[in-house]
Amino acid sequence: MNQDETHTILVVDDDRSALESLAEVLQNEGYAVRQAKSGTDALEILGSETPDLVLTDLRMRQVDGMKVLETVRSTQPEILLIVMTAFASMETAIEAIRRGAYDYISKPFKLDHVRLVVRRALEQATLRQENRQLRSAIEERQTETGIIGRSPEMVEVYKLIARVAPLPTTVLIQGESGTGKEMVARLIHKTSDRPGPFKAINCGALTETLLESELFGYVKGAFTGATTNKVGLFEAAHGGTVFLDEISNTTPALQMKLLRVLEEREVLRVGSTEPIHVDVRIIAATNQPLEELVRTHAFREDLFYRLKIVTIDLPPLRQRRGDIPLLLDHFVRRYAAASSKTIAIHESVYSMLSQYDWPGNVRELENAVERAIALNSSGVLTPEDFPEEIRQGPISASPMVVDPRSFPTLAEKEKEYILEVLKATGQNASRAAEILDIDRRTLYRILERHGIRRG
């Protein structure tokens, strides 16, 4: 339903005069009005049409307004319904609203009040449909990308992705292992207008030599075994996106070459001196704080600033626990379908999974669900289907074993403090007693107890 479109209202009343009068008022407001002179007529119309709003009398012969209300709620729950009756009572109003009516109008009614209630109901209907469309779009996109979540933290991530995707800007994605950094990178590429491919590589999985060859390619004869020319990842991704996962694991020498790609938009194949122009967008990811690596000279500062033009921080799963039920449902559907199983989820599983801290984040949750479904034979997931460490939930820290000899006694601390005060006052007992907020006689007794001789 678009707010610019004419709203359709179905008016139902077996009082012909009231029906026509109300229809005329609503038509004058610019609404498209369908009339039903009985509850039976209304059900027939609703069988083939979907109005935006139903305005029905409650007391009608044969099929009454409650029956119309129940039919709408069961067959077309997106339609809002307002009930009217000349037999106004709180009991009737409460019952109608309890069964799902949006509002209640008693006859005889004031036309201004009818206009107001109808307008509010249609505004609500519009908002509901917009929310349904937004949810549908989010769920469709989440199904495509595997990124699941409606928590405030993830909504902020979605907003940032939407803003940066159309731009050629370099992006740095930061987050713990298993938070979905590559999925975010793929979504940025998918929603951009770059026609080229998406190429990903894990910088921590290869040696420096192999990584350089994969990224930049090489020419024939560059080294033993280089019998042909090889196109590197940057060339292969021309017009598209290169995703450098775990970039913190690259060596300083390779970081220098990556900096050249970012600044000059050209690469040198291993063994060649001829630069090759590349049009690529670079998205890098790390599970380590690059700023700390820069401070310890383990990562080039100039490359760091070239990468962090736009930074997306992915929250760990323990900071968005509200998304765990959504993720659980998503993974259960996926792996149940893959296993040709019908799986239900016991409510205790939701509570159990929401209490666990998930150090491996979404990836750990996915693996746990896949394992649980593979081993399940009952058709209902229960806590027993999950590993013991997940069933145990949060584990409180073990009490620290303390050697009592490692701490001074209270008497020893008292003696030490009094000696410091006496030293600071030049052994002036009156001044020391004033600082300690005791009288001199008490101070003398304490000195005697600790074996301190007065100077």
FENJO-V355790 format. One record per residue. N is the residue number from 1. PSI is psi in radians with two decimals (none if undefined). NEAR is the number of other C-alpha atoms within 8 Angstrom. Layout:
N:PSI:NEAR ; N:PSI:NEAR
This chain:
1:2.15:6 ; 2:2.43:5 ; 3:-0.41:6 ; 4:-0.23:4 ; 5:2.77:6 ; 6:2.24:8 ; 7:2.51:9 ; 8:2.26:11 ; 9:2.28:13 ; 10:2.06:14 ; 11:2.24:14 ; 12:2.12:15 ; 13:2.33:14 ; 14:0.01:12 ; 15:1.82:7 ; 16:-0.73:8 ; 17:-0.82:6 ; 18:-0.67:8 ; 19:-0.86:14 ; 20:-0.66:8 ; 21:-0.81:8 ; 22:-0.70:9 ; 23:-0.72:12 ; 24:-0.74:8 ; 25:-0.77:9 ; 26:-0.61:12 ; 27:-0.65:10 ; 28:-0.39:7 ; 29:-0.07:6 ; 30:0.13:7 ; 31:2.64:11 ; 32:2.11:10 ; 33:2.26:11 ; 34:2.40:9 ; 35:2.40:9 ; 36:2.11:13 ; 37:0.08:12 ; 38:2.93:12 ; 39:-0.60:18 ; 40:-0.79:8 ; 41:-0.69:9 ; 42:-0.79:13 ; 43:-0.61:10 ; 44:-0.77:8 ; 45:-0.76:9 ; 46:-0.30:10 ; 47:-0.35:6 ; 48:-0.16:6 ; 49:2.75:6 ; 50:1.51:7 ; 51:2.86:11 ; 52:-0.46:11 ; 53:2.48:13 ; 54:2.24:13 ; 55:1.86:12 ; 56:2.52:14 ; 57:2.61:13 ; 58:-0.83:10 ; 59:1.73:7 ; 60:2.67:12 ; 61:2.65:8 ; 62:-1.56:6 ; 63:1.95:10 ; 64:3.14:12 ; 65:-0.56:13 ; 66:-0.64:8 ; 67:-0.71:9 ; 68:-0.75:13 ; 69:-0.83:12 ; 70:-0.66:9 ; 71:-0.77:10 ; 72:-0.80:12 ; 73:-0.60:11 ; 74:-0.51:7 ; 75:-0.60:6 ; 76:1.20:9 ; 77:-0.25:8 ; 78:-0.27:8 ; 79:2.25:13 ; 80:2.59:13 ; 81:2.34:14 ; 82:2.32:13 ; 83:2.61:14 ; 84:2.58:12 ; 85:2.59:11 ; 86:-0.15:7 ; 87:1.19:6 ; 88:2.33:9 ; 89:2.67:6 ; 90:-0.65:6 ; 91:-0.76:6 ; 92:-0.76:8 ; 93:-0.80:10 ; 94:-0.74:8 ; 95:-0.75:8 ; 96:-0.78:12 ; 97:-0.62:11 ; 98:-0.58:7 ; 99:-0.02:8 ; 100:0.10:9 ; 101:2.51:13 ; 102:-0.72:9 ; 103:3.12:9 ; 104:2.26:11 ; 105:2.30:10 ; 106:2.49:10 ; 107:2.61:9 ; 108:2.45:5 ; 109:2.74:8 ; 110:2.33:6 ; 111:-0.61:7 ; 112:-0.63:6 ; 113:-0.69:8 ; 114:-0.82:10 ; 115:-0.76:9 ; 116:-0.82:8 ; 117:-0.73:9 ; 118:-0.77:8 ; 119:-0.77:8 ; 120:-0.70:8 ; 121:-0.73:11 ; 122:-0.60:12 ; 123:-0.71:8 ; 124:-0.71:8 ; 125:-0.74:12 ; 126:-0.79:11 ; 127:-0.72:8 ; 128:-0.75:9 ; 129:-0.70:10 ; 130:-0.70:9 ; 131:-0.69:8 ; 132:-0.74:8 ; 133:-0.71:8 ; 134:-0.77:8 ; 135:-0.72:8 ; 136:-0.73:8 ; 137:-0.74:8 ; 138:-0.78:8 ; 139:-0.65:8 ; 140:-0.78:8 ; 141:-0.67:8 ; 142:-0.64:10 ; 143:-0.68:9 ; 144:-0.70:6 ; 145:-0.35:9 ; 146:-0.01:7 ; 147:2.01:9 ; 148:2.35:9 ; 149:2.42:9 ; 150:0.19:7 ; 151:2.74:9 ; 152:-0.62:6 ; 153:-0.72:8 ; 154:-0.56:11 ; 155:-0.69:10 ; 156:-0.66:8 ; 157:-0.78:11 ; 158:-0.72:8 ; 159:-0.75:8 ; 160:-0.69:9 ; 161:-0.78:11 ; 162:-0.64:10 ; 163:-0.65:8 ; 164:-0.40:10 ; 165:-0.78:11 ; 166:-0.18:9 ; 167:2.79:7 ; 168:0.13:6 ; 169:2.47:8 ; 170:2.46:12 ; 171:2.40:13 ; 172:2.12:14 ; 173:2.16:14 ; 174:2.46:14 ; 175:2.77:14 ; 176:2.83:12 ; 177:2.38:8 ; 178:0.09:10 ; 179:-0.15:13 ; 180:0.62:11 ; 181:-0.72:12 ; 182:-0.61:9 ; 183:-0.71:10 ; 184:-0.74:10 ; 185:-0.74:11 ; 186:-0.65:10 ; 187:-0.71:10 ; 188:-0.80:12 ; 189:-0.75:13 ; 190:-0.63:7 ; 191:0.08:9 ; 192:3.10:9 ; 193:0.37:7 ; 194:2.14:8 ; 195:-0.31:6 ; 196:3.10:9 ; 197:2.93:10 ; 198:2.13:11 ; 199:2.25:10 ; 200:2.57:8 ; 201:2.46:7 ; 202:1.92:10 ; 203:-0.34:12 ; 204:-0.09:10 ; 205:-0.15:5 ; 206:2.70:9 ; 207:2.87:7 ; 208:-0.75:9 ; 209:-0.81:7 ; 210:-0.70:8 ; 211:-0.72:10 ; 212:-0.74:11 ; 213:-0.68:12 ; 214:-0.68:9 ; 215:-0.78:9 ; 216:-0.26:15 ; 217:-3.10:14 ; 218:2.88:15 ; 219:2.77:13 ; 220:2.29:10 ; 221:0.07:10 ; 222:-0.54:10 ; 223:2.96:7 ; 224:2.18:6 ; 225:-0.21:5 ; 226:1.41:11 ; 227:-0.24:7 ; 228:2.94:7 ; 229:2.54:9 ; 230:2.29:8 ; 231:2.27:9 ; 232:3.03:13 ; 233:-0.68:12 ; 234:-0.71:12 ; 235:-0.74:9 ; 236:-0.46:9 ; 237:0.26:14 ; 238:2.22:12 ; 239:-0.04:12 ; 240:-2.43:14 ; 241:2.40:16 ; 242:2.20:14 ; 243:2.02:14 ; 244:1.67:13 ; 245:2.53:13 ; 246:0.89:12 ; 247:-0.33:12 ; 248:-0.28:8 ; 249:0.05:7 ; 250:2.70:10 ; 251:2.79:8 ; 252:-0.65:9 ; 253:-0.75:6 ; 254:-0.60:10 ; 255:-0.65:12 ; 256:-0.72:10 ; 257:-0.62:8 ; 258:-0.65:9 ; 259:-0.66:11 ; 260:-0.70:11 ; 261:-0.75:10 ; 262:-0.66:9 ; 263:-0.70:6 ; 264:-0.25:6 ; 265:0.76:11 ; 266:2.70:10 ; 267:2.72:12 ; 268:2.10:10 ; 269:2.60:14 ; 270:2.22:11 ; 271:0.06:9 ; 272:2.71:10 ; 273:0.08:6 ; 274:1.96:6 ; 275:2.56:9 ; 276:2.18:7 ; 277:2.38:7 ; 278:2.44:11 ; 279:1.58:8 ; 280:2.62:12 ; 281:2.35:11 ; 282:2.21:11 ; 283:2.14:14 ; 284:2.72:13 ; 285:2.63:15 ; 286:2.56:15 ; 287:0.17:9 ; 288:2.60:8 ; 289:1.87:8 ; 290:-0.58:10 ; 291:-0.69:7 ; 292:-0.68:7 ; 293:-0.59:10 ; 294:-0.72:12 ; 295:-0.55:7 ; 296:0.17:7 ; 297:0.45:8 ; 298:-0.13:8 ; 299:2.41:14 ; 300:2.29:11 ; 301:-0.70:8 ; 302:-0.64:7 ; 303:-0.68:12 ; 304:-0.82:12 ; 305:-0.44:8 ; 306:-0.48:10 ; 307:-0.62:12 ; 308:0.62:10 ; 309:-0.81:10 ; 310:2.21:10 ; 311:2.29:9 ; 312:2.06:10 ; 313:2.04:8 ; 314:2.19:13 ; 315:2.51:11 ; 316:2.79:10 ; 317:-0.54:13 ; 318:-0.29:9 ; 319:0.00:6 ; 320:0.97:11 ; 321:-0.42:8 ; 322:-0.33:7 ; 323:-0.17:12 ; 324:-0.78:12 ; 325:-0.69:9 ; 326:-0.78:9 ; 327:-0.73:10 ; 328:-0.87:12 ; 329:-0.74:8 ; 330:-0.85:8 ; 331:-0.62:11 ; 332:-0.79:12 ; 333:-0.77:8 ; 334:-0.90:8 ; 335:-0.42:11 ; 336:-0.74:12 ; 337:-0.72:9 ; 338:-0.51:7 ; 339:0.05:7 ; 340:0.74:6 ; 341:2.69:8 ; 342:2.01:7 ; 343:2.23:10 ; 344:2.84:7 ; 345:2.13:8 ; 346:2.43:9 ; 347:-0.47:6 ; 348:-0.38:8 ; 349:-0.71:11 ; 350:-0.81:11 ; 351:-0.76:8 ; 352:-0.83:12 ; 353:-0.52:11 ; 354:-0.28:11 ; 355:-0.27:8 ; 356:2.60:10 ; 357:-0.24:9 ; 358:1.17:10 ; 359:-0.44:5 ; 360:0.08:9 ; 361:-2.57:14 ; 362:-0.64:11 ; 363:-0.70:10 ; 364:-0.72:11 ; 365:-0.79:11 ; 366:-0.80:10 ; 367:-0.69:8 ; 368:-0.72:10 ; 369:-0.75:13 ; 370:-0.77:11 ; 371:-0.77:9 ; 372:-0.73:11 ; 373:-0.67:13 ; 374:-0.63:7 ; 375:-0.21:7 ; 376:2.36:10 ; 377:-0.10:4 ; 378:-0.35:5 ; 379:-0.03:9 ; 380:2.10:9 ; 381:2.26:14 ; 382:2.92:10 ; 383:-0.51:9 ; 384:-0.27:6 ; 385:-0.12:10 ; 386:2.76:12 ; 387:2.74:8 ; 388:-0.69:6 ; 389:-0.49:6 ; 390:-0.69:10 ; 391:-0.54:11 ; 392:-0.41:7 ; 393:-2.75:11 ; 394:2.30:7 ; 395:2.08:5 ; 396:2.61:4 ; 397:2.44:4 ; 398:2.48:4 ; 399:2.40:4 ; 400:2.35:4 ; 401:2.11:4 ; 402:2.33:5 ; 403:1.98:6 ; 404:-0.38:5 ; 405:-0.22:5 ; 406:-0.12:6 ; 407:2.44:6 ; 408:2.67:7 ; 409:2.89:6 ; 410:-0.66:6 ; 411:-0.70:6 ; 412:-0.71:8 ; 413:-0.63:9 ; 414:-0.78:8 ; 415:-0.77:9 ; 416:-0.74:8 ; 417:-0.76:8 ; 418:-0.67:8 ; 419:-0.67:8 ; 420:-0.72:8 ; 421:-0.75:10 ; 422:-0.70:12 ; 423:-0.72:8 ; 424:-0.49:7 ; 425:0.16:10 ; 426:0.66:6 ; 427:0.42:10 ; 428:1.81:8 ; 429:-0.69:10 ; 430:-0.79:8 ; 431:-0.69:8 ; 432:-0.76:12 ; 433:-0.64:12 ; 434:-0.76:9 ; 435:-0.70:8 ; 436:-0.13:6 ; 437:0.73:6 ; 438:2.88:9 ; 439:2.89:9 ; 440:-0.62:9 ; 441:-0.74:6 ; 442:-0.70:8 ; 443:-0.75:11 ; 444:-0.70:8 ; 445:-0.69:8 ; 446:-0.73:8 ; 447:-0.71:11 ; 448:-0.68:9 ; 449:-0.62:7 ; 450:0.02:7 ; 451:0.53:6 ; 452:2.14:7 ; 453:2.35:6 ; 454:2.39:5 ; 455:none:3
